[in-house]
Every structure is written in structure tokens, then in C-alpha cells.
Amino acid sequence: MDMSELVGLPPTGVDLTANNESKNDAIAATMYTLACITIGVRLFSRIKVQQARIGLDDWLIVSALLSGTANLACAIVGGTYGVGRHIWVVNMDDIIAMVKIMFANVLLYVTTVTLIKLSIILSYRRIFGMRWTMWACVGISLSYWAGCTIAFLAACQPVSYYWTKYLDPEGGTERYDLSAFYIGHAVSNMVGDIIILLVPVPLVWSLQLRVSQKVQILSIFLLGGFVCVASAIRIYYFTFVNSVDVTWILGDIFIWSSIEPSIGIFCACLPVLQPLFRTIFNRVTGAPVRVKPKPRTTGPPKALRYAPNILSRIQGGDERIARRDEEAMLSTISARYELDSVGKDRLSGEETGPFDLLSITIQKEFQIQEEHR
């Protein structure tokens, strides 16, 4: 079927040979590769650097990557059916196939971003414990997924009318304007991202730290704001979804529906990589943490203050570092590991590095028994 009979002649100046398929695929594949690398480094940091077990937040982010992989496949396959080309050069059979792919893409997108949100919330739990604000964010995320999925599946009666309406307009009904759904679900997703992004702000700001330390810690969490920018761009393109040249607009919608989850995965992993960044920084600068030997004393045992890095607990939630007071002796390895967490600045008085400043001090006291010969 000639599309000119349905949508009219193309406007003057439109290049009907233009095709954004290759460009869109390259951008989406690049961002997806970045997400894969980030998750690989995250798991390496968890297992090798922190020597901790893989947590539920890690499994959720891996699940988000798998769902994002299917989402990327939709974007790439859609290009072979006319996504990114002008509608006047796309036949009806390709348009129907394209709409089927878009149907799957919407459901996959909603699932992917929900998994990312849940992973971020559980990462917060490792640091601050499960607060009521985090339970609220879990409820918001699950409600977003359930609400969008049900609303989208119920948009057409029967469901297949979503793509058969182009050939058989009388073969079903559309319960509501789908363009309103596209914009509505995109806006609610961005609002959910902003809420989750702001959750750690009051928690970090209430800690007994210098303002500069609080700002540096919050800067790691607030890097997730980049995903809000991608969401806003996606919303912008959805405002043109009713355009006559819909296949051209869908190219931008597909690409940002793939880019946004990839950015979300990258931002979700950044706080978890802090211990690895700190280790790499110390090695590159040649500034290993060394403990200065203290002279022997004949007085009573002295208390040692222990200040673990709270951000490293994102990966080390399964470890039990601090011992109770009744444990009189600590092994040399344990003492070295714990003192390494304190940081060079707290033991030697030297200036801190950019990653050492990210330590939040939780002071606990225990006794070290000194032996004299």
C-alpha cells in the first residue's frame, strides 16, 4: 500500500532517502556496552576488592541489564522495519511489524527502569538501613511498574488491536488516547527517579561530618541526575508521537528508550565502585596506607578508635568487621585490614586524597591487649 494515499504527499524539502538506522544503532550499542562494562567492574569490585557475596541489589542490576538487552534488540530490529526513516518510504507490512516491536519495547522499558530503581534503593539499604522513605520508594517503583503495565495492556480491546488497527480500523476499540499514556508514563518515571535521587540527601546531611565531606559523598549519589536528563529528552520526543511522519520520530523514541536504561545502570553502579576507585587511586599515586608503629607502653591497654568507610559497606554489608569488647586479642591481619579502612589521613596526619575524604566515621571502641617481654 502506498503510504501517500493515507498520509498525503511529503512536505517540500524532506529527504526521503534519509535513514538514521545506523546512527541510532551505534549510539544505543555504545551506551549498552558502557553499561555492561560498568556491571562487570561492579561484580569484580564486589568479589575481589571487598571479598563479599553478591547481594540482591547486584542481582537486580544484572536483571536490568538482561531486560535492557532485549530492549536494545527491539531498537535494532525496529530499524530494519522502517524506524528512523520517513513514513513515505515505509510499506504497511513494515509499519505493522514496527508497531509490534514498539509494543514489546514499552513493556521491556517499564520493567528495566523498575529493576534499576529497586537496585538503587537496596544499595541505600546497605548504607543507611531500611528507612520508611526507602519502603515508600519501593512502593512507588512497584506501583509504577504494575500501573503502567496494566494500563498499557488494557489500552486496546483486543490487545492485538494495537497493531491491527492500521489494516482493520473496525476490528477493535482503543479505550483511551495512547499518546497520553506515553507522556504520562514517561513523566511518572522521571518523577520517581527524582524522588529516589533525593532520598540519601537528608540522611547524609545529618551525619557528623564537615560540609565538604557531605558534599563529596552526595555528589556520588546525585550523579544519578544524568538519567533524569535522558528521561526529559525522551518525554520531549513523545510529544511528537502523533506526527504524520511517525516512523521518523520513533527513531528518536527508540534510541532514548535504550539510552536511558543504560545511563541508569551506569549511575546505579557508581557509588558501589567507590572502594575500587579508592584502591586504584592509592596504587597510582603510590600512597599505600601504612600504620606508624607506636612505642610500647607499660600503662593500661589503650582503646583504638575504628572508623570504617561507610560507602564501602555498599559492597561489604555481609562482613562483620568490628568485634565485641570481650575479644581481647586481634590478629595482625585483622588489625591491618581495619586500619586500612581508617585511611592514611587519620593515622599519620597527612592530607587526604579525593577518595579518602569519602570516609564517614562510625566510632566504636574495643581493647587491644599489649604483650610485654
N, C-alpha and C positions, 0 to 999 in steps of 0.2 A: 504494500500500500504506500502510495506517495504521501509523505507527511505534509506536503504543501496543501493537500486537499483538506487536512484537519486544522492546521495552524496558520495557514496562509503563506505568502511568499516571505523570504528572509528580508530583513531590513537592508537598505543600501549600505555598502561598506563592510558587511560581515564576510569574513574569510572562511568559506565553507570547507577549506582544506585544513584548517587549524585543528590540532589534536594535542591535548595536554596529557594524554595517557602516560607517555614515557616520563615526563617531568613529575607527574603525581606519584607514579610508582617508585621513582628514585628517591623522592623525599620521604615517602612513607617507609620504604625499606631501610633508609638511613636511620631514621628515628627508632625503628623497631630493633635494628642492630644495636643501637646505643642502649636500649632497654635490656636486651639480652646480656650485653657485657656487664651492665650495672648489676643485674641479678647474679651473674656468675661471680663477680667480685664480692658481692654481699655474702654469698654462701661460703666463699673462701675465707672471708674475714670471720664469719661465724665459727667455722670448723677449725681453721688453722691458727688464727690470731687469738680469738677468745677461747678456743677449745671448748665450745659449748654445743649443746644439742640444737638441732633445727627446731625452731619454735613455730607455733600456729601462725604468727604473722608472716613468717618466711614461706610457709606452705600457701598461704593466701596470695602472696605476691607472685609466687610461681604459677598458681592457678590463674591469676590475672594475665600473666604472660601467655599462657595457653589459650585463653579466651581471646586475648589480643592478637594472637597468631591467626585465629580463624577470622577475626575482624579485618586483619591486613589482607588475608586471602580474598575476602569479599571485595575490597578496594581494587585489588589487582585484576581479579576476574571480571569485575564490573567494567573495567576499561576495554575489555575485548568485546563488550556488547554496546558500546557507544558512550559510556561515561567519559566526560571530558571532550566530547565532540558536539558540534551543533546539531540540533534535532532534525534539521532538514536533510541530513545525510545518513540518518539512522532509520532503519526499517521497523515496522511494527513488531515483528517477531523479536528483534533485539531489545526493543523497549520493554516488552513483557518480561523477557529474561532478566533485564536490568532491574525491574521493579521487584521481582522475586528475590534478587540478591540484596536489594535495599531492605526488604522485609527482614531477612536474616541479619543484616548488618545492624539494624536498630536494636534487635533483641540481644545481639552479642555485645554491642556497645554498652547497653544498660547493665549487663552482667559484669563486664570488665571493670567499669568505673566503680561499681559497688564493691567488688573484691579489693580494689585498691584502697578504697575508703576504710574498709574493715581492717586491712593490714596496717594502715597508719594508726588507727585507734588502738589496736593491740600493741603496737610499738610504744605508744604513750603509756599503756598499762605497765609495761616493763619498767618504766622510769618512775612514774608517779603513783602507781597503784590504780585500781579501777574506781574512779570517781563517778559521781552521779552524772557529770557532764559527758563522760565517755559513754555511759549507758544510754544517755539521750542521743548521742551521735550514732551509736549502733542502731537505735530505733529509727532515727531519721534515714540512715542508709538503707536499712532493710525495707522501710516503708517506700522509699524512692524506687527500689527495685520492684517490689510487688505491685505498687500502684502503676508504674509505667508499663510493666509487662502486661498486666490485666487490661489496662486501658487501651493499649495498642492492639492486643489480640481481639478485643471486643469492638474495635472501630468499624469493622465491616461484617456484614451478615450475608452470606457465609464469609469465613476468613479469606477464602480464595478470591473473593470479590476485590481484594486489594490489588490484584494484578489482572483479573479477568474483565474488569470494568472497561478496559480500553477496547476490547473486542465486543463485549456484550454489556452495554450500559444498563440494560434492563434485567440482568441476571442476579441482582442483589441490591443491597442498600448500604449506604455509608452513614453511620449513626451520627457522626459529627465531623467537622472540618479537620482533616488530618494536619493541615499546616499549623493550626493552633496547638495540636499535640506536639509537633516537632519543636516549636519555640518554647512551649511550656515545660517539656521535659528537659530541654537544654538549660533553661533558666533555673529550674529547681536543682539541677545537678550542680550548677555553679554556686548557688546559694549554700548547698550542702558542703561544697569544698571550702567556702569561706568560713563557715561555722567550725568545721574540723580544724582549719588552719589556725583559728583563734583560741582553741581550747588550751594549749600549753602556755599562752601568754600570761594569764594571772597566776598560774602555778609556778612558773619560773620567776616571775617578778616578786613573788612573796618570799623567795629564798634569801638567806642572809649572805649576799654577795655584793661585790662592787657593781655599780651600774654598768661599767664597761664589760664585765663578765656576763651579766644578764643579757646585754645587747648581743654579744657574740654567740651565746647559746641560742637566743631567739632567732638570730639570723639564719641558723641552720634549719630550724623548723619552718621559718617563713619563706624559705626558698621554694616551698610548695606553691607560692603565689603565681609562679610561672604557668601552672596548669590552669589557673583562673583566666589568664590572658588567652590561652588556647580555647577555653570554653567560650569566652566572649567573641572571638573570631568566628567560631562555629555557629554561634547564635546569629551573628551578622549574616552569614550566608544562608541560613534557614529563612530569613525574611524574604528571600528571592525564590523560595521553593515553588511558588505559583507562577513563576515566569514562563513565558511561552517556550523559551529556549531552556527547558528544564534539564536536559541531558548535559548541557554545558555547566550549569550551576551545580548539578550533582557531583561533578568532578571535584569542586572545592569542598562540598559537604563530605564526600567520602574521604578525601585526604585529611581533613581536620578531625574526622571521626576516628581516624587511625593515629594521627599525630598526638592528639590529646591524651589517650591512654598511655602512650609511650612516654610522654613527658611526665605523666602522673607516676608511672613506675620508677622513673629516674629520680624524681623528687622524693618519693617514699623511701628510697634506699639511701639517700644521702646521710641522714642522721645515723643510720646503722653502720656506715662506713667510717665514722669518726675515729674509732680505735686503730683501724688500719692506716688512715691518713696520719695519725699521730706517730705510729711506728715508722712509717716511711719518712716522715719529716726528721725524726731523730737520727735515722740512718744516713739520710742525705746530708744533713748538717754536721754529722759526726759528733752528735751530742747525746751519747748514751747516758742513761740515768745511773749515777754511781752514788753509793752511800759512803759518806765520810766516816771512817772508824772513830768511835768515841773512846776516850780514855776510860780505863777501869776505875771503878769507884768502890769504896768499902761501905757506902751507905746502903740504905734500904733499896729494894728494887724500884725502878722508876717506871712510870706509866708512859706508853708510847701512843701517840695520837695517830689514828689511822684515817686517811681521807681518800676513799675510793672515788674513781671518776664515775659520776652518775650517768653520763651519757654512754659509757661503756657497758652499763647494765642493760642497755638495749639488746646487747648480744650475750651478756653474762648473767641473765636472770636465773639460770639454773645452777650457778656456782654458789657455794657457801664459803665466802672468804673470811668473814670475821668469826672468831672463836669466842666462846664464853670465858669469863674470868677464871673459872676453875681449871682451865688448861694452862698449866704453869710454864711449859716449855713450847717454843715454836721452832720448827725445823728451819735450817738455813734457807732452803728453797722457798718455803712459805713466806719467811720474812722478806726475802729479796723480791718475791712477786708482789707482796703488799706494798713494800716501799717504792717499787717501780710505779705503782699506781698513784702514789702521792705526788710524784713529779720532782724534777730536779730543783725547781724553784723553792719548794717547801723544805728541802733538806740542806741545800747548800747556800740558799740566799741569792742565787743568780737570777737574772732576768728570765721571765718565762717566754716560751715560744708561742706561736699563734694557736697551736693545738693544746698546749699545756694550760692556757687560760680558760679552757672549756671545762676545767675541773670544778665540780660542786662538792663542797666539803660536808661530809656527814661524819661527825666526830664520835668515835667510840673508844673506850679505854679498856685495855687489858694489860696484864702484867707479864713482863719478861724476867725470868729468874736468871741472875748472873752467877756464873760459877767462878770460883777463885781457887787458885792452886798455890 
